[in-house]
Amino acid sequence: MFRVLILGMAIICAALSAAAHAPGPARKLTPPWQDASPWPDRIVVTFAGDPARTLALNWRTDDTVDAAVAEIVKATPDARFDLDARRVNARSERLELASVKDIEGIFDIGQNAGLPPVRFHSVLFDGLEPDTVYAYRVGATNGEWSEWFQVRTAPISGPVTFLYLGDAQNGILSHWSRTVRAAYAMAPDANFIIHAGDLVDEASRDFEWAQWFKAVGFIHGMVPAIPVAGNHEYMNVSRDPTKQRRLLSILWRPQFNLPVEASLPDTLRETVYKVAYSEDLDVFVLDTQNGELAAQAAWLDRALAESKARWRVVTFHHPIFSSGKGRDSPERRAALLPILKKYDVDLVLQGHDHTYARGDLAAQAPAQSPERRASRVGDAIGPVFVNSVSGPKQYEWSPGGWERYAGDGVQLRRAAENTQFFQVIRILGGMLLYEAWTADGALYDSFGLVKDETGQRRSAPGATVTMPERRFKDTMPYRSPSGSD
């Protein structure tokens, strides 16, 4: 009896061992939130027309959905607000994720190897009323619908609040998500979000875009995005190893519905554009990674000359005044700074340097001595320049700070290292209030601007800031995440 028991146990152990070592199903290489299906995902609202009377949006499905639709209705308190919804057919685009076709041929995108084609869909809702909350949903003709989202059209004039985020780039889902979600929690009334370039690290890697959309989640469907192309939105391709050619991410245009400026070359389509948000605010977006700086400078010159908005914000990726070590951009400064000064823009919002810097130009021509530019509330003030970073990759400040730019008349007001930030900017008529917050909700920097009916701009008090300057020497130890510059 004992021998039978021992033999039985041995057989069971052998069976368990064999099961443990038996080949099982191959490990899935993509997370479930990356995989496309007939159900809509990666829903994002953008601007492609008049923000007061139109809404643009995009979403993704798998390749089986060739007929997509969207519905929109004015939001009401009624439980069945949707009964009067208007249906609009979507424009659909099939995208091969594993390769890109270029003038030199077809290039494989190794990071997307094995991924099936997907479809991106877009609509532009028109005929809307200003400053009005609308509900919309997107789906397929087979009935695979998203939930209903609510979004407000732009006002003709009146208060505007927006968020500004520097580079996400690395640790997008693990680390950047807390910053963008904290920003929304701080300003749930935000009218839009500026993403100042390097949204991802590898331009066409679908996994990173999947992280970007998951990190923001439903916020993308409710708060319109103004995306800026950075250097990491471009990928290197070339048959000739001695030449470097950079192409915009294959995902950029399919997944963002953005204004097309007819006067610009096709290569700048949907990366250089203007959002005339209201009578109080114009936003101008440039693509400083694209080499066609002369065309962009000429366009910006014309666009600013035509602008009648009280406040004008220009955003691009590479800073005019660099704060990162070894990251100066003299050719961009030469092309753009004279125009920014000529039209006395209010704010220039940038990324790229993975540090924080905020400073301003003199209201008049630079004086011989910078000492005359002590920061006093009520003084006339020139354009304000900000570099910021919202992701976890951080760089050291440039030795000497902005002293090398003293000849341009810029003066540094606040700096930081090793810190993730988001910025909340509020406009109320002739007042602009800027606040830079850390990801854990502490106010790090703040200033105000006031502008009278003649356009004269002066400094105004911001909120009280009590945090000391943050530098690597007085913060937690830092280890750089993976990824290049």
VEXRO-917579 format. One line per field, with one value per residue (C-alpha): residue in three letters; x, y, z. Coordinates in steps of 0.2 Angstrom, whole numbers. Each point is the difference from the previous one (the first is absolute). Layout:
% residues N
type = c(ALA ...)
px = c(X ...)
py = c(Y ...)
pz = c(Z ...)
***
This chain:
% residues 485
type = c(MET PHE ARG VAL LEU ILE LEU GLY MET ALA ILE ILE CYS ALA ALA LEU SER ALA ALA ALA HIS ALA PRO GLY PRO ALA ARG LYS LEU THR PRO PRO TRP GLN ASP ALA SER PRO TRP PRO ASP ARG ILE VAL VAL THR PHE ALA GLY ASP PRO ALA ARG THR LEU ALA LEU ASN TRP ARG THR ASP ASP THR VAL ASP ALA ALA VAL ALA GLU ILE VAL LYS ALA THR PRO ASP ALA ARG PHE ASP LEU ASP ALA ARG ARG VAL ASN ALA ARG SER GLU ARG LEU GLU LEU ALA SER VAL LYS ASP ILE GLU GLY ILE PHE ASP ILE GLY GLN ASN ALA GLY LEU PRO PRO VAL ARG PHE HIS SER VAL LEU PHE ASP GLY LEU GLU PRO ASP THR VAL TYR ALA TYR ARG VAL GLY ALA THR ASN GLY GLU TRP SER GLU TRP PHE GLN VAL ARG THR ALA PRO ILE SER GLY PRO VAL THR PHE LEU TYR LEU GLY ASP ALA GLN ASN GLY ILE LEU SER HIS TRP SER ARG THR VAL ARG ALA ALA TYR ALA MET ALA PRO ASP ALA ASN PHE ILE ILE HIS ALA GLY ASP LEU VAL ASP GLU ALA SER ARG ASP PHE GLU TRP ALA GLN TRP PHE LYS ALA VAL GLY PHE ILE HIS GLY MET VAL PRO ALA ILE PRO VAL ALA GLY ASN HIS GLU TYR MET ASN VAL SER ARG ASP PRO THR LYS GLN ARG ARG LEU LEU SER ILE LEU TRP ARG PRO GLN PHE ASN LEU PRO VAL GLU ALA SER LEU PRO ASP THR LEU ARG GLU THR VAL TYR LYS VAL ALA TYR SER GLU ASP LEU ASP VAL PHE VAL LEU ASP THR GLN ASN GLY GLU LEU ALA ALA GLN ALA ALA TRP LEU ASP ARG ALA LEU ALA GLU SER LYS ALA ARG TRP ARG VAL VAL THR PHE HIS HIS PRO ILE PHE SER SER GLY LYS GLY ARG ASP SER PRO GLU ARG ARG ALA ALA LEU LEU PRO ILE LEU LYS LYS TYR ASP VAL ASP LEU VAL LEU GLN GLY HIS ASP HIS THR TYR ALA ARG GLY ASP LEU ALA ALA GLN ALA PRO ALA GLN SER PRO GLU ARG ARG ALA SER ARG VAL GLY ASP ALA ILE GLY PRO VAL PHE VAL ASN SER VAL SER GLY PRO LYS GLN TYR GLU TRP SER PRO GLY GLY TRP GLU ARG TYR ALA GLY ASP GLY VAL GLN LEU ARG ARG ALA ALA GLU ASN THR GLN PHE PHE GLN VAL ILE ARG ILE LEU GLY GLY MET LEU LEU TYR GLU ALA TRP THR ALA ASP GLY ALA LEU TYR ASP SER PHE GLY LEU VAL LYS ASP GLU THR GLY GLN ARG ARG SER ALA PRO GLY ALA THR VAL THR MET PRO GLU ARG ARG PHE LYS ASP THR MET PRO TYR ARG SER PRO SER GLY SER ASP)
px = c(0 14 9 -16 -1 18 -2 -16 8 15 -12 -9 17 6 -16 1 18 -4 -15 11 13 -12 0 -15 -7 12 1 -10 11 -12 -11 -19 -1 11 -10 -12 -18 -16 -4 7 15 13 -14 7 -8 11 -3 -1 -13 -7 0 -16 -10 9 8 12 3 9 0 7 -7 6 1 -18 -9 -1 -15 1 -13 -1 -15 -2 -13 -1 1 -15 -5 -12 4 -3 9 6 -17 3 18 7 10 15 10 18 15 10 19 8 18 13 9 15 7 0 0 12 7 15 -11 -7 8 -4 -4 8 -9 -17 5 -14 -14 -15 -6 -13 -12 -1 -16 -4 -14 -3 -16 -6 -14 2 -3 13 4 -12 2 -3 -1 7 5 9 -2 -3 -15 -1 -4 17 -2 11 -8 -7 13 -4 11 -3 2 11 -8 0 9 1 10 12 10 13 13 18 11 18 8 -9 11 6 -9 -16 -12 10 6 -7 -18 0 5 -14 -13 6 -2 -18 -4 7 -9 -15 -7 15 -6 15 17 16 12 17 8 9 -17 9 18 0 -11 -9 0 -18 3 6 -16 -10 8 -3 -19 -2 9 -12 -16 -17 8 5 -19 -5 15 6 18 12 15 17 12 17 16 -6 -15 12 8 16 -1 12 7 16 9 10 -16 -13 -18 -13 -19 -14 -8 -12 -13 0 -12 -11 -3 -1 -12 8 -1 8 9 -2 15 12 9 -8 14 -6 -18 -8 16 0 -17 -10 -14 -11 -8 -10 1 11 13 9 12 14 8 17 10 18 6 -5 15 -11 2 -1 -17 -6 7 -8 -17 2 4 -16 -11 5 -2 -18 -4 -12 -1 4 12 12 9 13 5 13 12 18 3 6 10 6 2 6 19 7 -17 1 -10 8 -8 -17 3 6 -15 -14 5 0 -19 -4 7 -7 -18 3 -8 -6 6 12 -3 13 8 15 12 -7 3 -11 4 -11 6 -5 7 0 -15 12 16 13 9 19 -2 -12 -1 -14 -11 -4 -16 -13 -19 -7 15 -2 6 4 -3 1 9 -3 9 -8 -1 -14 8 13 15 10 16 13 -2 13 15 -2 -18 -7 14 6 -16 2 3 -17 -7 -8 0 -3 -13 -2 9 -1 7 -5 -19 -15 -12 -16 -6 -17 -3 -16 -5 -14 -1 15 8 10 5 14 3 13 -4 9 -7 -5 -10 13 0 18 -1 -13 -2 -13 -1 -13 -3 -10 -10 15 9 12 5 6 5 -12 1 -2 -5 12 14 9 10 19 9 1 17 8 10 -15 -12 -2 13 -3 2 -4 -13 4 -1 11 -1)
py = c(0 12 -4 4 17 4 -5 10 16 -2 -1 16 9 -5 6 17 2 -4 12 14 -2 -3 13 12 14 13 15 14 15 14 5 -1 19 1 -12 7 -7 5 10 18 5 14 13 18 17 13 16 0 15 14 -7 10 -9 -16 -15 -12 -17 -16 -18 -18 -17 -16 -2 -8 16 9 10 11 13 13 8 17 9 15 -6 2 -6 -13 -18 -4 16 -11 -2 15 -4 4 -14 4 -12 -1 0 -16 -3 -17 0 -13 1 -12 11 17 4 14 8 -12 -15 -10 0 -12 6 -13 6 -4 -17 -12 13 -1 15 11 14 18 9 19 12 19 4 17 12 0 15 9 -3 -15 -18 -13 -19 -12 -18 -9 -18 -11 -4 -17 8 0 17 9 8 18 14 18 15 18 11 16 16 15 9 -2 -10 -13 -13 -12 -12 -1 -15 -3 -16 -16 -11 -14 -10 7 -12 -4 18 13 -5 7 17 2 -7 12 14 -5 -1 17 8 -11 16 1 4 -9 -8 5 -14 8 -14 -17 -8 -16 -6 -10 8 -14 -13 -4 -7 18 8 -13 5 19 -3 -11 12 14 -11 8 17 0 -2 15 13 3 -2 12 -12 7 -11 -2 -9 -16 1 -3 -16 -3 -9 -1 -12 10 -2 16 10 3 2 3 -4 5 -14 -11 2 19 5 -15 2 19 11 17 16 0 16 1 12 -12 -15 -17 -5 12 -5 -2 3 19 8 14 -3 16 -5 16 18 0 -13 -6 -15 -3 -17 -2 -16 4 -18 3 8 13 14 14 -6 -1 17 8 -8 5 18 1 -9 12 15 -6 -4 11 -10 8 -14 -9 -16 -9 -18 -11 -13 6 15 17 2 -17 -6 -17 -4 0 3 17 3 16 -3 -1 16 9 -5 3 12 16 -4 -4 17 9 -5 0 -16 -4 -18 -12 -18 -13 -16 -11 5 -11 14 15 18 15 18 15 13 19 10 11 -2 -8 12 0 -7 -14 7 12 -15 -4 -10 13 -2 12 2 -1 -18 -8 -18 -13 -16 -17 -17 -14 -19 -11 -17 -9 3 14 9 12 19 7 8 18 0 12 12 -4 8 16 9 -5 9 -15 -2 -16 0 -18 -16 -19 -17 -18 5 -4 15 4 18 8 16 11 15 11 15 11 -11 -16 -11 -13 -14 -14 -15 -15 -17 -2 16 13 18 3 15 13 17 12 11 14 9 15 5 7 -16 6 -15 0 -12 -4 -10 -19 -12 -1 -13 -7 -14 2 -3 -18 -6 -17 4 2 -13 -19 -10 -2 -13 3 -10 -8 10 12 19)
pz = c(0 5 -17 -10 9 -3 -19 -1 7 -12 -15 6 3 -17 -8 9 -6 -18 1 7 -14 -14 -13 3 -10 -6 11 -7 -6 1 15 -2 0 -16 -10 -12 -2 -8 15 0 10 0 -1 -1 -3 -9 -10 -19 -3 10 19 4 -14 -4 9 -8 7 -5 6 -4 -4 -7 -19 -1 3 -17 3 16 7 13 9 9 9 11 18 11 18 -8 3 -19 -6 -15 -9 -10 -5 -17 -9 -11 -11 4 -11 2 -4 0 8 -2 17 -5 -15 -7 -19 -5 -15 2 2 14 17 14 17 11 16 -8 -8 0 4 -12 -9 9 -6 7 -2 1 -1 1 8 -6 2 19 12 9 19 0 7 -12 2 -13 -3 -14 -7 -14 -11 8 17 9 9 12 16 -2 3 4 -6 -1 -15 1 6 -12 14 19 12 -7 10 -8 5 -6 1 -6 -5 5 -10 12 14 -9 9 16 4 -11 3 17 -6 -14 12 14 -13 -4 18 3 -14 -6 -8 -12 -18 -8 3 -9 -1 -5 -9 3 5 -3 -1 -16 -13 -8 14 2 18 6 -8 8 17 -4 -3 15 11 -4 -2 -1 2 -19 -4 10 0 -18 -3 -9 -4 -5 -10 8 -5 6 -11 -14 -5 -10 -17 -14 -13 1 17 -4 -1 14 -4 13 -3 11 10 -11 14 1 -14 1 19 1 -10 -1 -10 -17 -5 -19 -2 8 -9 2 11 13 -1 17 10 -3 3 9 12 1 16 4 -2 15 -5 -15 1 -13 -2 -8 -5 5 -4 -18 -10 -9 12 -13 -6 18 5 -15 4 19 -6 -10 13 14 -11 -3 18 9 16 16 6 -12 5 -11 3 -7 7 -1 12 -6 16 4 18 -3 0 -18 -8 -8 -16 -8 -17 7 11 -15 -11 14 13 -11 -4 18 5 -15 5 18 3 18 4 -9 7 -4 5 -5 14 14 12 6 -5 0 -5 -10 -12 3 -6 -10 -8 12 11 3 17 5 18 -6 -2 18 0 7 -1 -12 -11 -19 -5 -17 -6 13 -4 9 -2 10 2 5 -2 11 -10 7 -6 9 -2 -12 9 1 -2 -12 2 -18 -6 9 -17 -5 15 9 19 9 14 6 -4 6 -3 4 1 -10 -4 -7 -3 2 -10 3 -11 6 -11 3 13 -3 15 -2 12 0 11 5 -3 18 0 7 -8 -6 -11 -3 -9 -7 -15 -3 -16 -3 -16 -8 1 13 11 18 13 14 16 -2 14 15 -3 15 -7 -1 -17 -4 -7 -1 16 11 -8 1 -9 -19 -12 -18 -9 -16 -16 -10 0)
***
